[in-house]
Amino acid sequence: MPSRTIVLGSTSPFRRSLLEKLNLPFECAKPNIDESVNKNESPIELVERLAIEKARAIIDFPNALIIGSDQVALCDGEILGKPHNFANAVKQLTQFSGKAVIFYTGLCVLDSANNKVHSLVEPFAVHFNNLSQAEIESYVNTEQPYQCAGSFKSEGLGICLFNRLEGEDPNALIGLPLIKLVSLLKLHGFDALLEQSKVS
């Protein structure tokens, strides 16, 4: 078995599937936190704080490396979250048409044994095509991206909405920047590659 228990502080199927790429056993736990924006808090400050709070909210694992993550989209200076329904998804994508949208993903790894935290924020820019209302509605009806910040699934049909992606790690757009996660785990003395020999 690996030297430490890995816990993903999220029940998101998207983050879960991303973490599976590292070929390490892990557990998932749901963090219950207040995700409200603090007064005068920037998007970068918001996602880093929430990532840390999500990791700290997982309390049933006394000797684990706990991963917290949070994401927001920013367009025209406005923070945009999950649309939750058809009308809001259409509204978001209509606003994005022909523009660049910046996604900020907060990432944190907490060592529950000593309460040590390493965290960062990973930006990723999505440049949207000029989209017709028919294209937007067809996309939303087909993929129903109601639980996705930005109203699209880049790992699916959402790729048709873009003309360019700009960032260091495409996994960040889906909600878990794996390149930076591996580096944060290393700061805690956990090498994802060396741990492979312990995976049965």
Beta strands, then each sheet from edge to edge (+ up, - down):
strand 1: 5-8
strand 2: 27-28
strand 3: 64-75
strand 4: 78-80
strand 5: 100-111
strand 6: 116-128
strand 7: 162-166
sheet 1: 2+ 1+ 3+ 4-
sheet 2: 2+ 1+ 3+ 5- 6+ 7-
end
